[in-house]
Amino acid sequence: MAECVKRGWDSCLDYRKAYSQILSHLYSTGNPYDVILLVQLRNGSRVGEAVEATKAFCSEGKNTVRVRVEKHKGNDTRLMVLPEELRNREGRDLLAKACIKLAKLKDAKDSVKVYCKATYGFNTHSYVMLL
């Protein structure tokens, strides 16, 4: 296993452990924020990109979408992949609930960040893939 180097305010996380924890919580609670966190973690993206991708997954019904890369000056896009666990009937229902929740939020990005820190004790920039 690769060694994790703590940089700045980030915390080192094990990708598989974080993914498993979020997925388990999603299945037990159905919390729509967990859908967004899975999308973010699966794609190594920023939370805002995961929010936009989640909306696009719902509206387009596809398993891959392109979203604008945040903090880039141009029109760069990032290919986002819907996690496999959200592709079956149960997963699509959870995805649809997440999109309903997103439509009601004034600032979805901040809401997801606060939820992640309160629920899991890490922030949405902390993801590190350790294979």
CORKA-V316675 format. One record per backbone hydrogen bond with DSSP energy under -0.5 kcal/mol. NH is the residue of the N-H (numbers start at 1). CO is the residue of the C=O. E is the energy in kcal/mol with one decimal. If there is no record, write none. Layout:
{{NH CO E} {NH CO E}}
This chain:
{{6 4 -0.6} {10 7 -1.8} {13 126 -0.6} {15 13 -0.6} {15 128 -0.8} {18 14 -2.7} {19 15 -2.8} {20 16 -2.4} {21 17 -2.4} {22 18 -2.5} {23 19 -2.7} {24 20 -2.6} {25 21 -2.1} {26 22 -2.6} {27 23 -2.5} {28 24 -1.9} {29 25 -2.4} {30 25 -0.5} {30 26 -2.7} {34 31 -1.3} {35 31 -0.6} {35 32 -0.6} {36 32 -1.2} {37 33 -2.2} {38 34 -2.4} {39 35 -2.3} {40 36 -2.6} {41 37 -2.8} {42 38 -2.9} {43 39 -1.5} {44 40 -1.3} {45 40 -1.7} {50 46 -1.9} {51 47 -2.3} {52 48 -2.2} {53 49 -2.5} {54 50 -2.5} {55 51 -2.1} {56 52 -2.2} {57 53 -3.1} {58 54 -1.8} {59 55 -2.6} {60 56 -3.0} {61 57 -1.5} {65 80 -2.2} {67 78 -2.1} {69 76 -2.6} {72 69 -1.0} {78 67 -2.8} {80 65 -3.5} {80 78 -0.5} {82 63 -3.1} {86 83 -2.2} {87 84 -1.9} {92 88 -2.8} {93 89 -1.9} {94 90 -2.1} {95 91 -2.4} {96 92 -2.5} {97 93 -2.1} {98 94 -1.9} {99 95 -2.0} {100 96 -2.0} {101 97 -2.3} {102 98 -2.7} {103 99 -1.9} {104 100 -0.8} {104 101 -0.9} {105 101 -0.7} {105 102 -1.0} {111 107 -2.0} {112 108 -2.5} {113 109 -2.1} {114 110 -2.5} {115 111 -2.3} {116 112 -2.7} {117 113 -2.1} {118 114 -2.5} {119 115 -2.9} {120 116 -2.7} {121 116 -0.7} {121 117 -1.2} {122 116 -0.8} {126 123 -1.7} {130 128 -0.8} {131 129 -0.6}}
